Amino acid sequence: MAQKLYEMGVINGRQGLAPCEKVNVSAFARRRLPVLMQKMKMAETIKDAVMYIEQGHVKVGVDTVTDPAFHVTRSMEDHITWVRVSKIGKKVKDYRDERDDFEIFE
């Protein structure tokens, strides 16, 4: 059980069942996609992150996510990105000077 909760990102350690006793609803809420987007600086506020998700600007892995209640596990956390055709994602990449030459012609 501890291993499963660790993979879900709800607890920080895998040792024993002691951390499992302290699991509450807020631990699951902190793993929602908008919260992680705000933590990763993809959105200034959680409200903005929810708006971006509902409008289809965000993908996790290869799938576009439109549900703000999407639970992100530890393994999926590194795969949160902007959809390729997202104008918001393009503006952010231009601002950070991260846009590739190949992407400029799209």
Sequence and secondary structure as in RCSB ss.txt:
>XXXX:A:sequence
MAQKLYEMGVINGRQGLAPCEKVNVSAFARRRLPVLMQKMKMAETIKDAVMYIEQGHVKVGVDTVTDPAFHVTRS
MEDHITWVRVSKIGKKVKDYRDERDDFEIFE
>XXXX:A:secstr
 HHHHHHHTS S  SSSHHHHT  HHHHHTTBHHHHHHHTTSSSSHHHHHHHHHTT EEETTEE   TT B  TT
TGGGEEE TT HHHHHHHHHTT   HHHHT 
